[in-house]
Amino acid sequence: MILSNSVSLMMVNLRVRQGKPMLAQLMGADIGEITAVVVRYYGGIMLGTGGLVKAYGGGVQQGLKQLPRQRKVPMKLFTLQCDYAQLSDIERLVQRFEGKVTDSQFQDRIALTLAVPYGQIDGFKKKSVRL
């Protein structure tokens, strides 16, 4: 079983009876952007419709229990230049507005690439102008 944060559920070469239980588990898990792949090797035992529903749906359910979850927050990237003396204030400000420093270039001045959540942009801009 492979579970990954990917783009969408893709049912390739699946009959409806295998795909629907998998999709039902994924939709019920309230997780976005996920892909599930269940590989079942035929061992000579015919499972029937009920057995297939249990095997495929159960496989996805087991994988979902082990899946680490992380909330995705849409961010906007900014570039900012500052003096070395301003760096600690800017880092505190970025942290206060739940942003991240994604890149930094240290030369005669510091060039920062910042990611700030869309909902925090206005407040961040107002406070950063005052630094």
Secondary structure, DSSP 8 states (H G I E B T S, - for coil): -EEE--S-----S--HHHHHHHHHHHHHTT-SS-EEE------S---HHHHHHHHHHHHHHHHHHH--------EEEEEEEE-GGGHHHHHHHHHHTT-EEEEEEESSSEEEEEEEEGGGHHHHHHHHHT-
